[in-house]
Amino acid sequence: MGKKRKQQQHANDGMTASLPKQEAVTLADQLGGDVLAKLKAAKQDLTAKEQAAEEERQAKLAFERKQREKNKSFEELLNEYGNKGSKF
């Protein structure tokens, strides 16, 4: 039984020795230039869309904030700012 285990270990060592050569090949190498360029373009497009959506969300929040401030009643304004003694 000892001989079989030694033979299996040697066989496994041979397999692991060939793996680093296969790992040296990257995904970019396997895909090719056209596919990689398309993926990069899609990533940039998606990033631009996310940034535009975030800017739109920020603008919408600012607009809503201004509308709420504009539509406050006198009581709400008095409670918020109080009697600070200024002329304004």
PyMOL commands that set and color helices and strands:
alter all, ss='L'
color gray80, all
select helices_A, chain A and resi 2-23+27-31+33-70+74-81
alter helices_A, ss='H'
color red, helices_A
deselect
rebuild
show_as cartoon
